[in-house]
Amino acid sequence: MTVRDIFTIIDIYNDKMNASTAALELASRRKAHVTGLALALEPIAPGFLASPVPAEYLVEAITNAENSAKDAAAAFTAEAAKFGVDAEARTATVYSGGTPAIVRQAQLSDLIVVGQDDPEHGEPMRAAIIETLLFESGVPVLIVPSAWNKPITSEKVMIAWDGSSTAARAVHAALPALRVATSIEIVMVAGSKKWSGEPGADVAAYLARHDHKVTVTTLPRSASEVSTVLLNHASESGATMLVMGGYGHNRFRQFVLGGVTRDMLEKMTIPTLMTH
């Protein structure tokens, strides 16, 4: 599939807008359209408050949030003009439980680009929005690290492989990026699962049929978490993009992130393409 339509969440409190800028730069190379969504979110009252939050406070807070979203959307539009990209900036006011409205705006796109949850520049509900987009949109999600300030490139791609259908969907989603890759490494962590046959041979053969040359690496499982093993290898190998499945468990109709997925979202150091 060719990427022609990119959806991105515009940062409100991070003036650098790392993820949205990366989405625009990527779109300029792919000749793609970008839709940017700036969110005004209803303030969440602390659970320990003994009395209801005054209505006038909520009205003022929502108005301020909507003004901030409009300012961010305007900044996104100006940035799109610099890149010469066909782009549309939208704003939306989201009340408690309103994430399905975000999914509806994102699901008819080829790729979602969103910034990592950053404690230093906290975007309201960012972690919950990433989780919702990953599990409910049906669209590949490219998460950009909060400190990332370079163009996104798939020159050296590292694929975290465990043989699951979720990992296979991530490989399918990554095919457009792999077309321009000069290095593709399939990486597995020893002891993370039992293999039938030669580990990684199946996905290597699949990619070879798409005219990709790949290498297969099995990393030793130390005392470190799987996520730490993967990220250390990504850093040592000079990978510019990580591809992996996003895992979760369906509990009471809400997804709970799997351990490796949660750790990667918190600790990632390179752009990471995930699907569920």
Long-range contacts (C-beta under 8 A, 24 or more apart in sequence): 1-110, 1-175, 1-176, 2-30, 2-110, 2-176, 3-30, 3-32, 3-110, 3-111, 3-176, 4-30, 4-31, 4-32, 4-33, 4-110, 5-32, 5-33, 5-35, 5-108, 5-109, 5-110, 5-111, 6-30, 6-32, 6-33, 6-34, 6-35, 6-109, 6-110, 6-111, 6-112, 6-113, 7-34, 7-35, 7-37, 7-105, 7-106, 7-109, 7-111, 7-112, 7-113, 7-139, 8-34, 8-35, 8-36, 8-37, 8-112, 8-113, 8-114, 9-36, 9-37, 9-39, 9-102, 9-112, 9-113, 9-114, 9-115, 9-123, 9-126, 9-129, 10-36, 10-37, 10-38, 10-39, 10-69, 10-72, 10-73, 10-75, 10-76, 10-89, 11-72, 11-115, 11-121, 11-123, 12-38, 12-39, 12-65, 12-68, 12-69, 12-72, 12-123, 12-124, 13-68, 13-121, 13-122, 13-123, 14-115, 14-118, 14-121, 14-123, 14-146, 15-75, 16-149, 17-72, 17-75, 17-76, 17-79, 18-115, 18-144, 18-145, 18-146, 18-147, 18-148, 18-149, 19-113, 19-114, 19-115, 19-116, 19-143, 19-144, 20-76, 20-79, 20-113, 20-115, 21-79, 22-113, 22-144, 22-148, 22-151, 22-152, 22-271, 23-113, 24-79, 24-80, 24-83, 24-85, 24-87, 25-83, 25-151, 25-152, 26-113, 26-151, 26-152, 27-83, 27-85, 27-86, 27-87, 28-83, 28-84, 28-85, 32-85, 32-110, 33-85, 33-86, 33-87, 33-88, 34-80, 34-85, 34-86, 34-87, 34-88, 35-87, 35-88, 35-90, 35-105, 35-109, 36-73, 36-76, 36-77, 36-80, 36-87, 36-88, 36-89, 36-90, 37-90, 37-91, 37-92, 37-102, 37-105, 37-106, 38-69, 38-70, 38-72, 38-73, 38-76, 38-89, 38-90, 38-91, 38-92, 39-69, 39-91, 39-92, 39-93, 39-94, 39-102, 39-124, 39-125, 39-129, 40-65, 40-66, 40-68, 40-69, 40-91, 40-92, 40-93, 40-94, 41-65, 41-93, 41-94, 41-124, 41-125, 42-93, 42-94, 42-95, 42-96, 42-98, 44-96, 62-93, 65-93, 66-91, 66-93, 69-93, 94-125, 99-125, 99-128, 99-129, 99-132, 100-132, 100-136, 102-129, 102-132, 102-133, 103-132, 103-133, 103-136, 103-137, 106-133, 106-137, 106-139, 107-137, 107-138, 107-139, 109-139, 110-139, 110-140, 111-139, 111-140, 111-142, 112-137, 112-139, 112-140, 112-141, 112-142, 113-141, 113-142, 113-144, 114-141, 114-142, 114-143, 114-144, 115-143, 115-144, 115-146, 116-143, 116-144, 116-145, 116-146, 116-265, 116-268, 117-146, 117-265, 117-266, 118-146, 120-146, 121-146, 127-265, 130-265, 131-248, 131-255, 131-257, 134-246, 134-248, 134-274, 134-275, 134-276, 135-246, 135-248, 135-255, 135-276, 140-170, 140-173, 140-174, 140-273, 140-274, 140-275, 141-246, 141-273, 141-274, 141-275, 142-271, 142-272, 142-273, 142-274, 143-265, 143-268, 143-271, 143-272, 143-274, 144-271, 145-268, 145-269, 145-270, 145-271, 147-269, 148-270, 148-271, 152-240, 152-241, 152-271, 153-240, 153-241, 154-178, 154-180, 154-181, 154-240, 154-241, 155-180, 155-181, 155-182, 155-183, 155-240, 156-181, 156-182, 156-183, 156-185, 156-237, 156-238, 156-239, 156-240, 156-241, 157-181, 157-183, 157-184, 157-185, 157-239, 157-240, 157-241, 157-242, 157-243, 158-185, 158-187, 158-230, 158-233, 158-234, 158-237, 158-239, 158-241, 158-242, 158-243, 159-184, 159-185, 159-186, 159-187, 159-203, 159-242, 159-243, 159-244, 160-187, 160-188, 160-230, 160-242, 160-243, 160-244, 160-245, 161-186, 161-187, 161-188, 161-200, 161-203, 162-188, 162-192, 162-193, 162-245, 163-193, 163-195, 163-199, 163-202, 163-203, 164-245, 166-245, 166-246, 166-247, 166-275, 166-276, 167-203, 167-244, 167-245, 168-203, 168-245, 169-245, 169-275, 169-276, 170-243, 170-244, 170-245, 170-246, 170-273, 170-274, 170-275, 171-203, 171-206, 171-207, 171-243, 172-275, 173-243, 173-273, 173-275, 174-243, 174-273, 175-210, 177-241, 177-243, 177-273, 178-207, 178-210, 178-212, 181-212, 183-215, 184-212, 184-213, 184-214, 184-215, 185-214, 185-215, 185-216, 185-217, 185-237, 185-239, 186-214, 186-215, 186-216, 186-217, 187-217, 187-218, 187-219, 187-230, 187-233, 188-216, 188-217, 188-218, 188-219, 189-218, 189-219, 189-221, 189-226, 189-229, 189-230, 190-218, 190-219, 190-220, 190-221, 191-221, 192-221, 192-226, 225-259, 225-260, 225-263, 226-259, 226-260, 226-263, 227-259, 227-260, 227-263, 227-264, 227-267, 228-263, 228-267, 230-264, 231-264, 231-267, 231-268, 231-269, 234-269, 234-270, 235-269, 239-270, 240-270, 240-271, 241-270, 241-271, 241-272, 241-273, 242-268, 242-270, 242-271, 242-272, 242-273, 243-272, 243-273, 244-272, 244-273, 244-274, 245-274, 245-275, 245-276, 246-274, 246-275, 246-276, 247-276, 248-276
